[in-house]
Structures are given as C-alpha cells and as structure tokens.
Amino acid sequence: MTSYATKTTPVQPAPALTFTDVIPGTKPAAIRWTPGRKVGTGLLCIQTAASRCNCEYLVAELPAGDGHGGRVVLLAKTVGTPGTDAEADGYTVTIARDGRGRCECRGFLRHSHCKHGTAVAALLGNGWLDLHGANPDADTGRSEPIDDQPEPKPAGPAWLTRA
C-alpha cells in the first residue's frame, strides 16, 4: 500500500519499536530496548527492583578485535542518568562466545558480575541487538562458524597431501 501526504492527510512518523524483558532473580529486574536506525545501536533502559536506579544508555556495538568471536558493546549514559556511579559516563561490555561477560563498572570489578553485563547478554540472547529499528523483520542475524564442523579437505591431487 502506498500512501501520500496531502494537506488533509499529514504523514505521521512511525511509533518507535520498543521491546521489554523481565529478568527474574537478577539485579536488573527488567530491560527496555528501542532499536536505533542502524543495526547494533539503540536505547537501553535498565530498571532495577524497587526503582533504585532506572538508567538509560545509548548503545553502539563495536568491532570485536579480540580474535575470540565475542561481542563488544559500548553503553553511554544519557543526559540526566547519573546511575549508581555518577563519575562514570558509560561502560564497555564484552560478552565472549561462551557467554562469559566483562564490564568496566565498579560492580563488575567488585562482584565479577553486573547489571550491564546481564542486560547486554539479554539483548544478545533475544536477538534485539541485531534488529534494525526501521525494519525489524529484516534478516540481520550474524553467522558464526560452527565449532564441530569437520576440517575442510585440501584441494588438489591426493598424492600432494600424503606424508
């Protein structure tokens, strides 16, 4: 269906697509995710139990240059979001392929886990970080090599590969 703007029918912007996930038994009680205009970007709200801290972060996925195939995500606090550490402007969260996470925040340094790592793991687990805000149905999933694949056979004659 094609729609055109006229003087009698103004074009309204599409409402922002937002996802919510309740994470029982963890420090972030829930997360709210609004995908950005580019895959790997968006707005993340981490809500803790009893509304102790509702923090909003602009999110951008960074290239993972560690060679381990993990995902690296930058969380930058929005204006007016002091969080539990008012001195920090944001955090870098790394989630390895095996699911282990790391964060730069004081909570992770003290307890080896934090709400940022749990929230980013939920984003990845739900596939939300791979959504495009303007076209959430687009296939933007990442393809990763399967570890249990057999080694590729060398090309060329068999006599070339004999020991």
C-alpha positions in Angstrom: 0.0 0.0 0.0 1.4 3.4 -1.0 0.4 6.5 1.0 0.9 10.1 0.0 1.0 13.2 2.1 -1.6 15.8 1.2 -2.9 18.9 3.0 -5.7 16.8 4.5 -3.6 13.7 5.5 -0.3 14.7 7.1 2.3 11.9 7.4 2.9 10.8 10.9 6.2 9.3 12.0 6.0 5.6 12.8 6.0 4.9 16.5 9.3 3.7 17.9 9.5 -0.1 18.2 10.2 -1.0 21.9 10.9 -4.4 23.5 10.7 -5.2 27.2 12.1 -8.2 29.0 11.7 -9.1 32.7 14.7 -10.8 34.1 13.6 -12.6 37.2 16.1 -13.2 40.0 18.8 -10.8 38.8 19.8 -7.3 39.7 18.3 -5.7 36.6 14.6 -6.5 37.1 13.8 -5.6 33.5 15.2 -4.0 30.4 13.6 -1.9 27.8 15.2 -1.8 24.3 14.4 0.6 21.4 16.5 -0.3 18.3 18.3 2.5 16.6 18.4 3.4 12.9 21.5 1.2 12.4 21.9 -2.4 13.4 23.8 -2.7 16.7 22.6 0.7 18.0 19.7 1.8 20.2 18.5 3.0 23.5 18.6 0.7 26.6 16.9 1.3 29.8 17.9 -0.9 32.8 15.3 -1.0 35.5 16.3 -2.3 38.9 14.0 -3.7 41.6 12.2 -1.1 43.7 13.2 1.6 41.2 16.5 2.1 42.9 18.0 3.1 39.7 16.5 3.3 36.2 19.4 4.1 33.9 19.2 4.9 30.2 22.1 4.2 27.8 22.8 4.9 24.2 24.2 1.6 22.8 26.6 1.0 20.0 28.2 -2.3 19.1 31.9 -2.1 18.5 34.0 -4.4 16.3 35.4 -7.3 18.4 39.1 -7.2 17.6 40.0 -9.8 20.3 40.0 -12.7 17.9 37.7 -14.8 20.1 34.5 -14.0 18.3 32.7 -12.2 21.1 30.6 -9.1 21.0 31.7 -5.7 22.4 29.0 -3.1 23.3 29.5 0.5 24.4 26.9 1.8 26.8 26.9 5.6 27.1 24.8 7.2 29.8 22.1 9.6 28.5 21.8 13.1 30.0 20.2 13.1 33.4 21.1 9.5 34.1 23.6 9.5 37.0 23.3 5.8 37.7 24.9 4.3 40.8 28.3 5.7 39.8 27.8 9.4 39.0 31.5 9.7 37.9 31.3 7.2 35.0 30.0 8.4 31.6 29.5 4.9 30.3 30.9 1.3 30.1 32.3 -1.1 27.6 30.7 -4.6 28.0 32.2 -7.7 26.3 30.3 -10.9 26.0 32.5 -13.9 24.9 31.2 -16.7 22.7 30.9 -18.9 25.7 28.6 -16.4 27.4 31.0 -15.0 29.9 30.9 -11.3 30.2 33.1 -8.4 31.3 32.4 -4.8 32.2 34.4 -1.8 33.3 32.0 -0.8 36.0 32.7 -0.9 39.8 30.0 -3.5 40.3 31.8 -6.0 38.0 35.2 -5.2 39.5 33.8 -5.9 43.0 31.5 -8.9 42.3 32.5 -10.3 38.9 29.0 -9.6 37.5 26.9 -6.6 37.0 23.6 -5.3 35.6 25.3 -4.0 32.4 26.6 -7.4 31.5 23.3 -9.1 32.3 21.4 -6.5 30.2 23.7 -6.9 27.2 23.5 -10.7 27.5 19.7 -10.4 27.4 19.9 -8.1 24.3 22.1 -10.7 22.6 20.1 -13.6 23.8 16.8 -12.1 22.5 18.5 -11.1 19.2 17.5 -7.5 19.8 20.9 -6.0 19.1 20.7 -7.4 15.6 17.3 -5.6 14.8 17.0 -2.6 12.5 14.7 0.0 14.0 13.1 0.9 10.7 12.7 -2.7 9.5 12.6 -5.1 12.5 11.8 -8.1 10.2 15.0 -7.8 8.2 17.4 -10.7 8.4 20.3 -9.1 10.1 21.4 -12.1 12.1 25.1 -12.8 12.4 26.6 -16.0 11.1 29.3 -17.6 13.2 31.3 -20.7 12.3 30.1 -24.0 13.8 32.9 -25.5 16.0 32.0 -29.1 15.3 32.4 -28.9 11.5 35.0 -31.3 10.0 38.2 -29.7 8.7 38.0 -28.8 5.0 39.8 -31.3 2.7 42.7 -29.7 0.9 42.2 -29.1 -2.8 44.4 -30.8 -5.3 45.5 -34.3 -6.0 45.7 -36.9 -3.2 49.4 -37.6 -3.8 50.1 -33.9 -2.9 48.8 -34.4 0.7 50.5 -37.7 1.5 53.1 -37.7 4.2 
